[in-house]
Amino acid sequence: MIVGVDPGRWGGIAVIGKSTFVVPMPAKDGHTYYIDEMYAMLDGQFPDLLVIERVTRPASLTRCMGIFEGLGVAMGYRVETVRPQEWKKHFGLGPNKQASLDLARERFPHLSHEFKRVTRDDGKAEALLIALFAKETGL
């Protein structure tokens, strides 16, 4: 099982394993994350890999990335980060969030209802693509 994370208020968390699903990031605003909910999402999942998009700014995104890194390591999971340029290149994507939504719908049609709007849903789509990148490349 692989858990992918797209950090940030509008980010998402995706699981690819026996079942595949996505959830929105548990956040109140750009700086307030519900760490207990983040923990609960990881607790009991026992992923082979927790892969998080590596961000360098703004502070709210790096904080979210750091929370997941810390939780993952503390829970004994293998944690990796991947640069957005790396996973997006693998799929032939650029900065266009709509393209991420479209690709997630194409690759995971049973979850297409999750990927409707840019800003609200692109984080879930990108979390899923981050997890898929890790699976396809053997990260």
Backbone bond lengths (Angstrom), bond angles and torsions (degrees), N, CA, C in turn:
res aa  C-N    CA-C-N  psi(-1)  N-CA   C-N-CA  omega(-1)  CA-C   N-CA-C  phi
1 M - - - 1.438 - - 1.522 108.96 -
2 I 1.312 114.73 140.23 1.462 121.62 178.34 1.518 108.38 -123.59
3 V 1.317 116.06 133.40 1.463 122.03 174.08 1.524 107.06 -109.44
4 G 1.324 116.53 125.99 1.460 122.79 177.16 1.507 110.20 -109.17
5 V 1.331 115.95 142.21 1.467 120.98 -178.70 1.517 110.14 -130.07
6 D 1.319 115.93 126.44 1.455 123.20 168.48 1.518 105.37 -105.31
7 P 1.342 117.93 105.64 1.466 120.56 -173.44 1.526 113.60 -68.24
8 G 1.309 114.93 155.56 1.452 121.84 173.26 1.512 113.42 120.67
9 R 1.319 113.95 165.65 1.466 120.30 -178.01 1.519 111.69 -54.68
10 W 1.318 117.38 -40.97 1.460 121.55 -179.94 1.522 111.02 -100.38
11 G 1.317 116.60 19.98 1.452 121.73 179.42 1.510 111.67 -77.14
12 G 1.316 113.97 -166.92 1.450 118.60 -179.39 1.508 111.76 -157.27
13 I 1.317 114.39 169.32 1.452 123.40 178.64 1.527 106.17 -129.26
14 A 1.331 116.49 130.32 1.458 120.84 -178.39 1.518 110.13 -128.47
15 V 1.313 115.68 146.28 1.457 122.19 176.96 1.522 107.95 -122.50
16 I 1.328 115.57 128.42 1.463 121.56 171.67 1.521 105.99 -117.54
17 G 1.306 115.69 117.06 1.459 121.66 -178.65 1.503 109.50 -169.57
18 K 1.333 116.60 -141.07 1.472 119.54 176.98 1.519 109.96 -57.20
19 S 1.309 115.70 -37.88 1.459 120.85 170.11 1.524 106.92 -122.86
20 T 1.308 115.35 153.04 1.460 121.22 -179.67 1.515 107.31 -120.85
21 F 1.341 115.33 128.04 1.460 118.79 179.90 1.515 110.18 -153.95
22 V 1.321 115.92 165.00 1.456 123.13 178.29 1.520 109.02 -132.73
23 V 1.333 114.99 151.18 1.467 121.18 174.25 1.526 108.08 -139.56
24 P 1.315 117.14 151.24 1.459 119.44 176.40 1.530 110.64 -71.60
25 M 1.308 114.84 157.70 1.465 120.76 177.76 1.525 109.45 -64.81
26 P 1.326 117.67 131.15 1.470 119.44 176.93 1.533 110.12 -77.21
27 A 1.318 115.12 93.34 1.465 120.56 -177.25 1.523 109.69 -142.08
28 K 1.326 114.14 146.14 1.461 120.23 177.43 1.523 109.47 -90.81
29 D 1.317 115.79 -43.37 1.459 121.23 178.61 1.518 107.54 -153.01
30 G 1.300 117.56 -168.27 1.455 121.30 -175.35 1.508 115.35 -62.90
31 H 1.316 118.61 -19.13 1.464 120.74 -177.31 1.521 113.62 -122.20
32 T 1.320 117.42 -6.76 1.457 120.27 -177.01 1.517 109.86 -111.86
33 Y 1.325 115.20 108.06 1.457 121.31 177.95 1.525 108.31 -109.14
34 Y 1.310 116.14 144.73 1.458 120.98 178.38 1.523 108.16 -88.59
35 I 1.321 115.29 89.11 1.456 121.47 -173.78 1.521 111.40 -63.19
36 D 1.322 118.18 -35.08 1.465 119.53 178.24 1.529 110.82 -63.75
37 E 1.331 117.73 -35.89 1.467 120.70 177.05 1.527 110.86 -72.34
38 M 1.334 116.48 -36.48 1.467 119.89 176.43 1.530 109.40 -61.52
39 Y 1.313 115.04 -44.99 1.469 120.44 178.02 1.529 110.62 -60.52
40 A 1.326 116.33 -46.41 1.466 120.56 -178.09 1.523 111.78 -61.23
41 M 1.334 117.10 -34.32 1.460 120.22 178.54 1.524 111.65 -67.19
42 L 1.317 116.81 -33.30 1.468 120.70 -179.77 1.523 112.49 -87.36
43 D 1.315 117.15 -28.45 1.456 121.79 -175.95 1.532 110.64 -62.20
44 G 1.297 115.26 124.80 1.451 120.09 177.74 1.517 114.69 84.41
45 Q 1.313 118.50 -4.16 1.463 120.80 178.91 1.539 111.11 -76.60
46 F 1.322 116.55 -37.45 1.461 123.49 -178.37 1.524 112.30 48.25
47 P 1.327 116.71 58.90 1.468 118.62 -179.24 1.526 111.53 -71.31
48 D 1.332 114.63 153.39 1.457 119.72 171.13 1.521 109.42 -70.59
49 L 1.326 115.52 -26.87 1.454 121.46 -177.93 1.520 110.07 -154.15
50 L 1.321 115.44 136.24 1.463 122.86 169.34 1.520 105.06 -110.75
51 V 1.316 117.54 111.34 1.461 121.65 -177.46 1.526 108.93 -113.01
52 I 1.322 114.80 127.96 1.462 121.91 -173.32 1.521 108.59 -122.20
53 E 1.327 116.58 136.29 1.463 118.80 175.01 1.521 108.74 -64.04
54 R 1.321 115.97 128.37 1.470 121.47 -179.60 1.525 108.83 -82.01
55 V 1.316 115.02 118.70 1.460 121.43 179.70 1.521 109.30 -118.93
56 T 1.329 115.80 153.43 1.463 120.12 179.77 1.520 112.74 -120.16
57 R 1.304 117.11 -10.36 1.454 122.47 176.95 1.508 108.87 -169.82
58 P 1.253 121.72 161.85 1.450 127.78 -9.55 1.528 111.70 -72.11
59 A 1.301 114.71 177.31 1.467 120.86 -175.07 1.522 112.72 -56.88
60 S 1.328 118.16 -36.84 1.462 119.62 -178.23 1.524 111.45 -64.40
61 L 1.334 117.50 -35.84 1.466 120.55 178.31 1.522 111.23 -72.03
62 T 1.337 116.47 -42.36 1.464 118.31 -180.00 1.524 110.40 -66.97
63 R 1.314 117.44 -33.15 1.471 120.14 176.42 1.522 110.18 -63.23
64 C 1.321 117.16 -45.65 1.456 121.54 179.49 1.527 110.41 -61.92
65 M 1.329 117.44 -45.23 1.453 121.39 177.70 1.529 109.93 -58.04
66 G 1.316 117.00 -45.64 1.461 121.83 -179.70 1.520 113.23 -63.34
67 I 1.322 116.35 -37.78 1.468 119.86 177.73 1.526 109.57 -61.01
68 F 1.327 116.56 -47.40 1.463 119.56 179.96 1.521 112.13 -66.05
69 E 1.324 117.17 -40.04 1.470 119.15 176.69 1.520 110.31 -59.35
70 G 1.314 116.61 -47.35 1.458 121.16 -179.37 1.515 112.79 -63.33
71 L 1.326 116.50 -45.83 1.461 120.03 178.72 1.524 110.89 -61.66
72 G 1.328 116.07 -46.07 1.457 120.14 -178.43 1.519 112.68 -60.68
73 V 1.317 116.45 -46.86 1.471 120.54 179.58 1.525 110.06 -65.01
74 A 1.323 117.23 -44.45 1.467 120.66 -179.64 1.528 111.74 -62.29
75 M 1.321 116.65 -30.04 1.462 120.68 -179.92 1.534 112.01 -87.03
76 G 1.329 116.27 -1.01 1.460 120.56 176.58 1.517 114.85 83.97
77 Y 1.322 117.99 17.73 1.456 121.64 -179.73 1.529 110.58 -88.04
78 R 1.312 116.06 154.92 1.468 120.92 170.62 1.523 106.83 -76.50
79 V 1.320 116.82 124.62 1.463 121.75 -176.00 1.522 108.91 -121.01
80 E 1.314 115.99 130.71 1.466 122.80 175.97 1.517 108.17 -131.26
81 T 1.327 115.64 152.65 1.454 120.22 171.57 1.523 107.78 -117.56
82 V 1.304 115.43 151.41 1.458 121.08 -179.77 1.525 108.84 -136.18
83 R 1.328 115.26 135.41 1.465 120.46 178.78 1.526 109.80 -69.14
84 P 1.335 118.00 142.36 1.460 119.77 179.72 1.533 111.94 -57.79
85 Q 1.336 116.73 -36.14 1.462 119.71 -179.53 1.526 111.05 -62.51
86 E 1.327 116.84 -32.47 1.460 120.97 -177.52 1.525 111.60 -72.02
87 W 1.330 117.02 -51.92 1.458 117.51 -177.96 1.518 111.97 -71.39
88 K 1.340 117.16 -33.68 1.462 119.20 179.14 1.526 111.41 -68.58
89 K 1.320 117.85 -36.76 1.463 121.35 177.46 1.530 109.85 -61.47
90 H 1.310 116.83 -40.27 1.466 121.60 179.44 1.530 111.35 -55.69
91 F 1.317 116.82 -36.86 1.465 121.99 -177.72 1.536 112.89 -98.48
92 G 1.330 117.28 0.61 1.463 120.48 -178.58 1.514 112.83 71.96
93 L 1.322 116.60 30.45 1.463 121.91 -178.94 1.521 111.12 -101.72
94 G 1.315 115.51 156.32 1.455 122.56 172.68 1.519 108.35 -118.71
95 P 1.322 116.73 -150.39 1.470 119.98 -177.61 1.532 114.76 -77.28
96 N 1.320 118.46 -7.04 1.458 122.71 -176.77 1.527 110.46 -69.28
97 K 1.316 116.68 112.02 1.464 122.21 -178.18 1.533 111.80 -67.80
98 Q 1.332 116.73 -31.46 1.463 119.57 178.55 1.527 110.33 -61.91
99 A 1.321 117.55 -35.98 1.466 120.92 178.47 1.525 110.90 -64.25
100 S 1.336 117.39 -36.26 1.468 120.77 176.19 1.521 110.85 -65.18
101 L 1.328 116.88 -42.78 1.462 120.89 177.14 1.527 110.60 -60.69
102 D 1.328 116.32 -45.27 1.463 120.83 -178.27 1.527 111.22 -63.65
103 L 1.320 117.47 -42.60 1.462 120.69 -179.71 1.530 111.06 -67.21
104 A 1.306 117.47 -40.57 1.472 120.39 177.85 1.528 110.12 -62.65
105 R 1.329 117.25 -41.24 1.476 120.51 176.73 1.527 111.01 -62.08
106 E 1.327 115.77 -40.75 1.465 120.96 -178.84 1.526 111.87 -67.37
107 R 1.339 116.25 -45.79 1.464 120.21 -175.67 1.529 112.98 -79.25
108 F 1.328 116.93 -24.78 1.462 121.62 -177.95 1.529 109.48 -132.34
109 P 1.330 117.68 67.62 1.474 119.76 -175.09 1.526 113.72 -59.58
110 H 1.320 117.99 -27.85 1.471 119.96 178.98 1.526 112.35 -69.75
111 L 1.328 116.83 -13.64 1.472 120.89 177.09 1.525 112.06 -109.45
112 S 1.323 117.98 8.44 1.469 120.56 -173.62 1.532 112.64 -57.55
113 H 1.326 117.68 -27.25 1.472 120.57 177.77 1.528 111.95 -64.68
114 E 1.337 117.75 -18.13 1.468 121.91 -179.93 1.530 112.48 -80.75
115 F 1.341 117.49 -15.98 1.465 121.60 -170.33 1.518 111.22 -118.05
116 K 1.321 116.01 73.36 1.457 120.69 -175.16 1.525 113.38 -101.26
117 R 1.345 117.43 -42.23 1.464 119.72 -169.27 1.517 112.65 -128.28
118 V 1.313 114.84 138.29 1.457 120.34 170.33 1.521 107.23 -64.28
119 T 1.271 118.64 146.77 1.463 130.16 -176.23 1.518 111.15 83.15
120 R 1.301 119.52 -55.08 1.459 120.51 -178.05 1.525 112.84 -79.46
121 D 1.331 117.99 -33.49 1.461 120.90 -172.25 1.516 115.48 -118.20
122 D 1.330 118.01 -12.71 1.465 118.15 -175.98 1.526 112.25 -65.92
123 G 1.323 118.42 -26.59 1.466 120.78 177.29 1.519 111.84 -65.48
124 K 1.333 116.68 -38.08 1.469 120.11 176.94 1.525 109.63 -67.13
125 A 1.335 116.47 -42.82 1.467 120.66 179.08 1.527 110.28 -62.06
126 E 1.320 117.02 -44.17 1.458 119.66 -178.19 1.522 111.68 -70.65
127 A 1.316 118.86 -33.77 1.471 120.33 174.96 1.527 109.92 -61.11
128 L 1.315 116.55 -41.00 1.455 121.25 178.95 1.528 110.90 -65.86
129 L 1.330 116.68 -41.32 1.455 120.16 178.66 1.529 111.69 -68.56
130 I 1.317 117.81 -33.42 1.465 121.61 175.89 1.525 109.70 -63.66
131 A 1.331 116.93 -44.59 1.466 120.58 177.44 1.524 110.45 -64.67
132 L 1.323 117.24 -40.72 1.468 120.74 178.77 1.521 110.91 -65.08
133 F 1.312 117.31 -39.79 1.462 121.30 175.97 1.519 110.30 -56.26
134 A 1.328 116.03 -47.69 1.470 120.23 -179.67 1.530 110.68 -61.09
135 K 1.318 116.27 -41.19 1.473 120.54 179.83 1.526 110.70 -65.68
136 E 1.312 117.49 -46.75 1.460 121.55 -175.96 1.522 113.26 -70.54
137 T 1.313 117.28 -29.24 1.474 120.27 -177.68 1.516 112.62 -98.36
138 G 1.321 117.22 -6.96 1.462 120.25 -178.47 1.517 112.82 69.46
139 L 1.319 116.37 29.14 1.478 122.01 -178.81 1.513 111.46 -51.22
